[in-house]
Amino acid sequence: MTDRVGLAVYIHSLKQVRQLKRFGHIHYVSKKMKYVILYCDVDRSEETMKKLKSFHFVKEVAMSMRPWIKTEYESKVPNKEKKDDYKMGI
């Protein structure tokens, strides 16, 4: 399975949304905020961004950082042993 990355494409008008289909899978279109969430392959993402930025109807293209963000979190509550260490007494 190929790795995919999301691109947020901000556009001036929704008329040209159909033209974006050839660059990847359109996941979501916001009519109010005028942006499109588009998924494409990671290895072709840079050239896809360049092509999208060259269109006159595109304001901005932003890549999602989700694939590179660590999603395994540590516990906020410290271990009980560490919490009770100061109560060792004299």
Biopython code that builds the backbone (N, CA, C, O; Angstrom):
import numpy as np
from Bio.PDB.StructureBuilder import StructureBuilder

atoms = [
    (1, "MET", "N", (0.846, -1.177, 0.000)),
    (1, "MET", "CA", (0.000, 0.000, 0.000)),
    (1, "MET", "C", (0.891, 1.240, 0.000)),
    (1, "MET", "O", (1.867, 1.306, 0.747)),
    (2, "THR", "N", (0.561, 2.203, -0.822)),
    (2, "THR", "CA", (1.373, 3.410, -0.932)),
    (2, "THR", "C", (1.021, 4.392, 0.178)),
    (2, "THR", "O", (-0.123, 4.465, 0.628)),
    (3, "ASP", "N", (2.026, 5.139, 0.606)),
    (3, "ASP", "CA", (1.795, 6.168, 1.621)),
    (3, "ASP", "C", (1.162, 7.381, 0.957)),
    (3, "ASP", "O", (1.543, 7.775, -0.146)),
    (4, "ARG", "N", (0.197, 7.961, 1.641)),
    (4, "ARG", "CA", (-0.532, 9.116, 1.121)),
    (4, "ARG", "C", (-0.334, 10.295, 2.069)),
    (4, "ARG", "O", (-0.049, 10.122, 3.254)),
    (5, "VAL", "N", (-0.489, 11.477, 1.525)),
    (5, "VAL", "CA", (-0.407, 12.694, 2.328)),
    (5, "VAL", "C", (-1.548, 13.615, 1.893)),
    (5, "VAL", "O", (-1.935, 13.644, 0.725)),
    (6, "GLY", "N", (-2.072, 14.361, 2.858)),
    (6, "GLY", "CA", (-3.169, 15.279, 2.568)),
    (6, "GLY", "C", (-2.658, 16.658, 2.195)),
    (6, "GLY", "O", (-1.700, 17.159, 2.784)),
    (7, "LEU", "N", (-3.299, 17.262, 1.220)),
    (7, "LEU", "CA", (-2.985, 18.625, 0.816)),
    (7, "LEU", "C", (-4.236, 19.474, 0.981)),
    (7, "LEU", "O", (-5.319, 19.091, 0.540)),
    (8, "ALA", "N", (-4.082, 20.621, 1.615)),
    (8, "ALA", "CA", (-5.181, 21.580, 1.723)),
    (8, "ALA", "C", (-4.974, 22.614, 0.624)),
    (8, "ALA", "O", (-3.981, 23.341, 0.626)),
    (9, "VAL", "N", (-5.909, 22.676, -0.309)),
    (9, "VAL", "CA", (-5.817, 23.585, -1.451)),
    (9, "VAL", "C", (-6.878, 24.668, -1.273)),
    (9, "VAL", "O", (-8.075, 24.395, -1.364)),
    (10, "TYR", "N", (-6.431, 25.896, -1.020)),
    (10, "TYR", "CA", (-7.337, 27.034, -0.866)),
    (10, "TYR", "C", (-7.556, 27.658, -2.241)),
    (10, "TYR", "O", (-6.597, 27.970, -2.948)),
    (11, "ILE", "N", (-8.833, 27.840, -2.617)),
    (11, "ILE", "CA", (-9.161, 28.291, -3.967)),
    (11, "ILE", "C", (-10.038, 29.545, -3.920)),
    (11, "ILE", "O", (-10.679, 29.832, -2.909)),
    (12, "HIS", "N", (-10.053, 30.280, -5.025)),
    (12, "HIS", "CA", (-10.878, 31.488, -5.126)),
    (12, "HIS", "C", (-12.337, 31.152, -5.398)),
    (12, "HIS", "O", (-13.236, 31.796, -4.855)),
    (13, "SER", "N", (-12.578, 30.144, -6.239)),
    (13, "SER", "CA", (-13.933, 29.793, -6.633)),
    (13, "SER", "C", (-14.078, 28.274, -6.672)),
    (13, "SER", "O", (-13.119, 27.557, -6.959)),
    (14, "LEU", "N", (-15.275, 27.796, -6.382)),
    (14, "LEU", "CA", (-15.516, 26.351, -6.370)),
    (14, "LEU", "C", (-15.763, 25.775, -7.763)),
    (14, "LEU", "O", (-15.914, 24.561, -7.903)),
    (15, "LYS", "N", (-15.806, 26.605, -8.778)),
    (15, "LYS", "CA", (-16.063, 26.124, -10.136)),
    (15, "LYS", "C", (-14.977, 25.162, -10.625)),
    (15, "LYS", "O", (-15.260, 24.249, -11.401)),
    (16, "GLN", "N", (-13.753, 25.363, -10.178)),
    (16, "GLN", "CA", (-12.627, 24.592, -10.693)),
    (16, "GLN", "C", (-12.300, 23.345, -9.880)),
    (16, "GLN", "O", (-11.244, 22.746, -10.086)),
    (17, "VAL", "N", (-13.167, 22.939, -8.968)),
    (17, "VAL", "CA", (-12.897, 21.774, -8.122)),
    (17, "VAL", "C", (-12.731, 20.519, -8.970)),
    (17, "VAL", "O", (-11.915, 19.655, -8.651)),
    (18, "ARG", "N", (-13.496, 20.416, -10.040)),
    (18, "ARG", "CA", (-13.416, 19.229, -10.898)),
    (18, "ARG", "C", (-12.045, 19.091, -11.556)),
    (18, "ARG", "O", (-11.621, 17.976, -11.858)),
    (19, "GLN", "N", (-11.354, 20.191, -11.781)),
    (19, "GLN", "CA", (-10.019, 20.138, -12.387)),
    (19, "GLN", "C", (-8.995, 19.526, -11.440)),
    (19, "GLN", "O", (-7.963, 19.024, -11.885)),
    (20, "LEU", "N", (-9.268, 19.561, -10.141)),
    (20, "LEU", "CA", (-8.323, 19.036, -9.158)),
    (20, "LEU", "C", (-8.370, 17.518, -9.045)),
    (20, "LEU", "O", (-7.485, 16.928, -8.425)),
    (21, "LYS", "N", (-9.371, 16.874, -9.624)),
    (21, "LYS", "CA", (-9.515, 15.419, -9.520)),
    (21, "LYS", "C", (-8.335, 14.665, -10.118)),
    (21, "LYS", "O", (-8.025, 13.560, -9.672)),
    (22, "ARG", "N", (-7.674, 15.236, -11.113)),
    (22, "ARG", "CA", (-6.575, 14.517, -11.758)),
    (22, "ARG", "C", (-5.300, 14.497, -10.918)),
    (22, "ARG", "O", (-4.357, 13.781, -11.258)),
    (23, "PHE", "N", (-5.250, 15.263, -9.834)),
    (23, "PHE", "CA", (-4.065, 15.312, -8.990)),
    (23, "PHE", "C", (-4.127, 14.361, -7.808)),
    (23, "PHE", "O", (-3.114, 14.146, -7.143)),
    (24, "GLY", "N", (-5.280, 13.791, -7.531)),
    (24, "GLY", "CA", (-5.421, 12.869, -6.417)),
    (24, "GLY", "C", (-6.876, 12.687, -6.048)),
    (24, "GLY", "O", (-7.780, 13.089, -6.781)),
    (25, "HIS", "N", (-7.083, 12.072, -4.898)),
    (25, "HIS", "CA", (-8.426, 11.774, -4.410)),
    (25, "HIS", "C", (-8.942, 12.958, -3.595)),
    (25, "HIS", "O", (-8.326, 13.343, -2.601)),
    (26, "ILE", "N", (-10.062, 13.533, -4.007)),
    (26, "ILE", "CA", (-10.669, 14.641, -3.265)),
    (26, "ILE", "C", (-11.470, 14.052, -2.115)),
    (26, "ILE", "O", (-12.426, 13.304, -2.322)),
    (27, "HIS", "N", (-11.064, 14.403, -0.898)),
    (27, "HIS", "CA", (-11.701, 13.862, 0.296)),
    (27, "HIS", "C", (-12.823, 14.768, 0.798)),
    (27, "HIS", "O", (-13.872, 14.284, 1.221)),
    (28, "TYR", "N", (-12.601, 16.088, 0.752)),
    (28, "TYR", "CA", (-13.572, 17.024, 1.318)),
    (28, "TYR", "C", (-13.494, 18.355, 0.577)),
    (28, "TYR", "O", (-12.414, 18.799, 0.187)),
    (29, "VAL", "N", (-14.645, 18.982, 0.391)),
    (29, "VAL", "CA", (-14.724, 20.315, -0.206)),
    (29, "VAL", "C", (-15.540, 21.196, 0.730)),
    (29, "VAL", "O", (-16.693, 20.887, 1.030)),
    (30, "SER", "N", (-14.944, 22.293, 1.191)),
    (30, "SER", "CA", (-15.647, 23.243, 2.042)),
    (30, "SER", "C", (-16.171, 24.379, 1.174)),
    (30, "SER", "O", (-15.399, 25.125, 0.572)),
    (31, "LYS", "N", (-17.487, 24.499, 1.118)),
    (31, "LYS", "CA", (-18.093, 25.549, 0.304)),
    (31, "LYS", "C", (-17.977, 26.912, 0.979)),
    (31, "LYS", "O", (-17.806, 27.929, 0.307)),
    (32, "LYS", "N", (-18.070, 26.929, 2.288)),
    (32, "LYS", "CA", (-18.020, 28.192, 3.018)),
    (32, "LYS", "C", (-16.598, 28.761, 3.060)),
    (32, "LYS", "O", (-16.391, 29.946, 2.798)),
    (33, "MET", "N", (-15.624, 27.913, 3.388)),
    (33, "MET", "CA", (-14.242, 28.374, 3.543)),
    (33, "MET", "C", (-13.441, 28.295, 2.240)),
    (33, "MET", "O", (-12.321, 28.802, 2.168)),
    (34, "LYS", "N", (-14.008, 27.665, 1.218)),
    (34, "LYS", "CA", (-13.405, 27.541, -0.111)),
    (34, "LYS", "C", (-12.030, 26.873, -0.066)),
    (34, "LYS", "O", (-11.022, 27.457, -0.463)),
    (35, "TYR", "N", (-12.019, 25.637, 0.426)),
    (35, "TYR", "CA", (-10.801, 24.836, 0.356)),
    (35, "TYR", "C", (-11.159, 23.394, 0.046)),
    (35, "TYR", "O", (-12.298, 22.965, 0.227)),
    (36, "VAL", "N", (-10.162, 22.656, -0.424)),
    (36, "VAL", "CA", (-10.325, 21.258, -0.814)),
    (36, "VAL", "C", (-9.256, 20.451, -0.098)),
    (36, "VAL", "O", (-8.089, 20.842, -0.081)),
    (37, "ILE", "N", (-9.648, 19.317, 0.498)),
    (37, "ILE", "CA", (-8.683, 18.374, 1.052)),
    (37, "ILE", "C", (-8.475, 17.300, -0.004)),
    (37, "ILE", "O", (-9.414, 16.617, -0.415)),
    (38, "LEU", "N", (-7.231, 17.166, -0.432)),
    (38, "LEU", "CA", (-6.872, 16.296, -1.539)),
    (38, "LEU", "C", (-5.778, 15.340, -1.073)),
    (38, "LEU", "O", (-4.796, 15.782, -0.477)),
    (39, "TYR", "N", (-5.924, 14.051, -1.330)),
    (39, "TYR", "CA", (-4.905, 13.068, -0.962)),
    (39, "TYR", "C", (-4.138, 12.630, -2.198)),
    (39, "TYR", "O", (-4.729, 12.312, -3.230)),
    (40, "CYS", "N", (-2.797, 12.618, -2.081)),
    (40, "CYS", "CA", (-1.944, 12.165, -3.180)),
    (40, "CYS", "C", (-0.791, 11.350, -2.593)),
    (40, "CYS", "O", (-0.620, 11.300, -1.375)),
    (41, "ASP", "N", (-0.004, 10.713, -3.460)),
    (41, "ASP", "CA", (1.133, 9.912, -3.011)),
    (41, "ASP", "C", (2.212, 10.812, -2.421)),
    (41, "ASP", "O", (2.408, 11.938, -2.878)),
    (42, "VAL", "N", (2.917, 10.309, -1.393)),
    (42, "VAL", "CA", (3.957, 11.095, -0.725)),
    (42, "VAL", "C", (5.101, 11.400, -1.685)),
    (42, "VAL", "O", (5.618, 12.517, -1.699)),
    (43, "ASP", "N", (5.501, 10.410, -2.489)),
    (43, "ASP", "CA", (6.650, 10.619, -3.372)),
    (43, "ASP", "C", (6.370, 11.627, -4.490)),
    (43, "ASP", "O", (7.314, 12.173, -5.060)),
    (44, "ARG", "N", (5.119, 11.884, -4.813)),
    (44, "ARG", "CA", (4.763, 12.856, -5.851)),
    (44, "ARG", "C", (4.166, 14.132, -5.270)),
    (44, "ARG", "O", (3.650, 14.960, -6.021)),
    (45, "SER", "N", (4.222, 14.309, -3.966)),
    (45, "SER", "CA", (3.544, 15.450, -3.337)),
    (45, "SER", "C", (4.187, 16.790, -3.694)),
    (45, "SER", "O", (3.478, 17.776, -3.894)),
    (46, "GLU", "N", (5.518, 16.840, -3.776)),
    (46, "GLU", "CA", (6.193, 18.112, -4.076)),
    (46, "GLU", "C", (5.846, 18.604, -5.479)),
    (46, "GLU", "O", (5.536, 19.781, -5.668)),
    (47, "GLU", "N", (5.899, 17.704, -6.464)),
    (47, "GLU", "CA", (5.580, 18.136, -7.830)),
    (47, "GLU", "C", (4.097, 18.463, -7.976)),
    (47, "GLU", "O", (3.729, 19.335, -8.764)),
    (48, "THR", "N", (3.242, 17.768, -7.221)),
    (48, "THR", "CA", (1.810, 18.072, -7.246)),
    (48, "THR", "C", (1.552, 19.461, -6.668)),
    (48, "THR", "O", (0.729, 20.213, -7.190)),
    (49, "MET", "N", (2.262, 19.799, -5.582)),
    (49, "MET", "CA", (2.102, 21.125, -4.984)),
    (49, "MET", "C", (2.535, 22.222, -5.962)),
    (49, "MET", "O", (1.879, 23.259, -6.060)),
    (50, "LYS", "N", (3.634, 21.995, -6.682)),
    (50, "LYS", "CA", (4.098, 22.989, -7.656)),
    (50, "LYS", "C", (3.068, 23.201, -8.762)),
    (50, "LYS", "O", (2.790, 24.334, -9.157)),
    (51, "LYS", "N", (2.505, 22.099, -9.257)),
    (51, "LYS", "CA", (1.507, 22.204, -10.326)),
    (51, "LYS", "C", (0.252, 22.922, -9.836)),
    (51, "LYS", "O", (-0.323, 23.744, -10.550)),
    (52, "LEU", "N", (-0.168, 22.602, -8.606)),
    (52, "LEU", "CA", (-1.374, 23.234, -8.070)),
    (52, "LEU", "C", (-1.171, 24.731, -7.854)),
    (52, "LEU", "O", (-2.076, 25.526, -8.108)),
    (53, "LYS", "N", (0.018, 25.116, -7.385)),
    (53, "LYS", "CA", (0.292, 26.538, -7.143)),
    (53, "LYS", "C", (0.328, 27.346, -8.438)),
    (53, "LYS", "O", (0.126, 28.560, -8.421)),
    (54, "SER", "N", (0.584, 26.678, -9.553)),
    (54, "SER", "CA", (0.675, 27.403, -10.826)),
    (54, "SER", "C", (-0.693, 27.801, -11.381)),
    (54, "SER", "O", (-0.761, 28.653, -12.268)),
    (55, "PHE", "N", (-1.776, 27.214, -10.889)),
    (55, "PHE", "CA", (-3.112, 27.572, -11.368)),
    (55, "PHE", "C", (-3.520, 28.943, -10.834)),
    (55, "PHE", "O", (-3.191, 29.306, -9.705)),
    (56, "HIS", "N", (-4.238, 29.696, -11.661)),
    (56, "HIS", "CA", (-4.646, 31.050, -11.271)),
    (56, "HIS", "C", (-5.740, 31.044, -10.206)),
    (56, "HIS", "O", (-5.886, 32.024, -9.476)),
    (57, "PHE", "N", (-6.507, 29.966, -10.102)),
    (57, "PHE", "CA", (-7.609, 29.918, -9.142)),
    (57, "PHE", "C", (-7.185, 29.405, -7.770)),
    (57, "PHE", "O", (-8.012, 29.349, -6.860)),
    (58, "VAL", "N", (-5.925, 29.030, -7.596)),
    (58, "VAL", "CA", (-5.431, 28.508, -6.317)),
    (58, "VAL", "C", (-4.763, 29.637, -5.540)),
    (58, "VAL", "O", (-3.858, 30.302, -6.045)),
    (59, "LYS", "N", (-5.220, 29.845, -4.303)),
    (59, "LYS", "CA", (-4.615, 30.854, -3.430)),
    (59, "LYS", "C", (-3.365, 30.305, -2.761)),
    (59, "LYS", "O", (-2.304, 30.929, -2.784)),
    (60, "GLU", "N", (-3.509, 29.110, -2.155)),
    (60, "GLU", "CA", (-2.430, 28.545, -1.348)),
    (60, "GLU", "C", (-2.577, 27.033, -1.302)),
    (60, "GLU", "O", (-3.683, 26.502, -1.400)),
    (61, "VAL", "N", (-1.437, 26.340, -1.151)),
    (61, "VAL", "CA", (-1.430, 24.891, -0.984)),
    (61, "VAL", "C", (-0.611, 24.586, 0.256)),
    (61, "VAL", "O", (0.532, 25.029, 0.373)),
    (62, "ALA", "N", (-1.190, 23.828, 1.189)),
    (62, "ALA", "CA", (-0.501, 23.467, 2.427)),
    (62, "ALA", "C", (-0.527, 21.954, 2.592)),
    (62, "ALA", "O", (-1.550, 21.307, 2.368)),
    (63, "MET", "N", (0.623, 21.397, 2.991)),
    (63, "MET", "CA", (0.725, 19.957, 3.192)),
    (63, "MET", "C", (0.399, 19.613, 4.642)),
    (63, "MET", "O", (0.777, 20.338, 5.562)),
    (64, "SER", "N", (-0.294, 18.520, 4.832)),
    (64, "SER", "CA", (-0.624, 18.050, 6.169)),
    (64, "SER", "C", (0.620, 17.447, 6.817)),
    (64, "SER", "O", (1.353, 16.695, 6.176)),
    (65, "MET", "N", (0.855, 17.771, 8.067)),
    (65, "MET", "CA", (2.010, 17.246, 8.788)),
    (65, "MET", "C", (1.672, 16.004, 9.605)),
    (65, "MET", "O", (2.510, 15.519, 10.365)),
    (66, "ARG", "N", (0.479, 15.492, 9.462)),
    (66, "ARG", "CA", (0.032, 14.358, 10.270)),
    (66, "ARG", "C", (0.916, 13.112, 10.150)),
    (66, "ARG", "O", (1.155, 12.459, 11.166)),
    (67, "PRO", "N", (1.418, 12.745, 8.952)),
    (67, "PRO", "CA", (2.260, 11.543, 8.882)),
    (67, "PRO", "C", (3.557, 11.653, 9.682)),
    (67, "PRO", "O", (4.144, 10.632, 10.040)),
    (68, "TRP", "N", (4.011, 12.867, 9.967)),
    (68, "TRP", "CA", (5.279, 13.051, 10.657)),
    (68, "TRP", "C", (5.122, 13.422, 12.128)),
    (68, "TRP", "O", (6.120, 13.609, 12.823)),
    (69, "ILE", "N", (3.901, 13.531, 12.607)),
    (69, "ILE", "CA", (3.654, 13.851, 14.013)),
    (69, "ILE", "C", (3.583, 12.560, 14.810)),
    (69, "ILE", "O", (2.952, 11.591, 14.389)),
    (70, "LYS", "N", (4.239, 12.556, 15.970)),
    (70, "LYS", "CA", (4.224, 11.378, 16.830)),
    (70, "LYS", "C", (2.841, 11.247, 17.472)),
    (70, "LYS", "O", (2.354, 12.183, 18.106)),
    (71, "THR", "N", (2.218, 10.088, 17.304)),
    (71, "THR", "CA", (0.873, 9.878, 17.842)),
    (71, "THR", "C", (0.854, 8.918, 19.021)),
    (71, "THR", "O", (-0.218, 8.558, 19.506)),
    (72, "GLU", "N", (2.019, 8.502, 19.487)),
    (72, "GLU", "CA", (2.093, 7.655, 20.675)),
    (72, "GLU", "C", (2.451, 8.561, 21.847)),
    (72, "GLU", "O", (3.544, 9.126, 21.898)),
    (73, "TYR", "N", (1.531, 8.692, 22.773)),
    (73, "TYR", "CA", (1.690, 9.655, 23.854)),
    (73, "TYR", "C", (2.117, 8.960, 25.139)),
    (73, "TYR", "O", (1.830, 7.783, 25.357)),
    (74, "GLU", "N", (2.810, 9.717, 25.985)),
    (74, "GLU", "CA", (3.195, 9.222, 27.298)),
    (74, "GLU", "C", (2.132, 9.642, 28.300)),
    (74, "GLU", "O", (1.365, 10.574, 28.055)),
    (75, "SER", "N", (2.092, 8.955, 29.419)),
    (75, "SER", "CA", (1.111, 9.258, 30.445)),
    (75, "SER", "C", (1.483, 10.558, 31.149)),
    (75, "SER", "O", (2.657, 10.796, 31.432)),
    (76, "LYS", "N", (0.490, 11.401, 31.434)),
    (76, "LYS", "CA", (0.738, 12.634, 32.171)),
    (76, "LYS", "C", (0.915, 12.362, 33.660)),
    (76, "LYS", "O", (1.591, 13.121, 34.355)),
    (77, "VAL", "N", (0.311, 11.282, 34.153)),
    (77, "VAL", "CA", (0.407, 10.932, 35.559)),
    (77, "VAL", "C", (1.728, 10.201, 35.778)),
    (77, "VAL", "O", (1.974, 9.179, 35.137)),
    (78, "PRO", "N", (2.591, 10.708, 36.678)),
    (78, "PRO", "CA", (3.872, 10.032, 36.911)),
    (78, "PRO", "C", (3.661, 8.696, 37.621)),
    (78, "PRO", "O", (2.601, 8.434, 38.190)),
    (79, "ASN", "N", (4.685, 7.869, 37.572)),
    (79, "ASN", "CA", (4.608, 6.578, 38.262)),
    (79, "ASN", "C", (4.395, 6.789, 39.754)),
    (79, "ASN", "O", (4.873, 7.774, 40.315)),
    (80, "LYS", "N", (3.684, 5.875, 40.396)),
    (80, "LYS", "CA", (3.377, 6.006, 41.821)),
    (80, "LYS", "C", (4.652, 5.945, 42.655)),
    (80, "LYS", "O", (4.743, 6.606, 43.689)),
    (81, "GLU", "N", (5.633, 5.165, 42.224)),
    (81, "GLU", "CA", (6.893, 5.065, 42.962)),
    (81, "GLU", "C", (7.587, 6.425, 43.011)),
    (81, "GLU", "O", (8.093, 6.819, 44.062)),
    (82, "LYS", "N", (7.616, 7.127, 41.919)),
    (82, "LYS", "CA", (8.258, 8.431, 41.880)),
    (82, "LYS", "C", (7.481, 9.444, 42.712)),
    (82, "LYS", "O", (8.080, 10.326, 43.327)),
    (83, "LYS", "N", (6.162, 9.328, 42.738)),
    (83, "LYS", "CA", (5.328, 10.263, 43.474)),
    (83, "LYS", "C", (5.535, 10.112, 44.983)),
    (83, "LYS", "O", (5.500, 11.106, 45.709)),
    (84, "ASP", "N", (5.749, 8.894, 45.459)),
    (84, "ASP", "CA", (5.891, 8.641, 46.888)),
    (84, "ASP", "C", (7.335, 8.682, 47.360)),
    (84, "ASP", "O", (7.587, 8.415, 48.535)),
    (85, "ASP", "N", (8.281, 8.998, 46.511)),
    (85, "ASP", "CA", (9.696, 8.994, 46.867)),
    (85, "ASP", "C", (10.018, 9.971, 47.991)),
    (85, "ASP", "O", (10.830, 9.657, 48.861)),
    (86, "TYR", "N", (9.408, 11.132, 47.991)),
    (86, "TYR", "CA", (9.737, 12.146, 48.989)),
    (86, "TYR", "C", (9.215, 11.788, 50.376)),
    (86, "TYR", "O", (9.601, 12.441, 51.345)),
    (87, "LYS", "N", (8.358, 10.784, 50.514)),
    (87, "LYS", "CA", (7.791, 10.402, 51.801)),
    (87, "LYS", "C", (8.595, 9.297, 52.486)),
    (87, "LYS", "O", (8.087, 8.639, 53.394)),
    (88, "MET", "N", (9.822, 9.091, 52.068)),
    (88, "MET", "CA", (10.635, 8.008, 52.632)),
    (88, "MET", "C", (10.920, 8.248, 54.117)),
    (88, "MET", "O", (11.039, 7.283, 54.873)),
    (89, "GLY", "N", (11.029, 9.466, 54.543)),
    (89, "GLY", "CA", (11.171, 9.800, 55.958)),
    (89, "GLY", "C", (12.579, 9.595, 56.499)),
    (89, "GLY", "O", (13.449, 9.018, 55.847)),
    (90, "ILE", "N", (12.767, 10.098, 57.731)),
    (90, "ILE", "CA", (14.072, 9.998, 58.386)),
    (90, "ILE", "C", (14.043, 8.882, 59.398)),
    (90, "ILE", "O", (15.045, 8.627, 60.065)),
]
sb = StructureBuilder()
sb.init_structure("model")
sb.init_model(0)
sb.init_chain("A")
sb.init_seg("    ")
for serial, (resi, resn, name, xyz) in enumerate(atoms, 1):
    if name == "N":
        sb.init_residue(resn, " ", resi, " ")
    sb.init_atom(name, np.array(xyz, "f"), 0.0, 1.0, " ", f" {name:<3s}", serial, name[0])
structure = sb.get_structure()
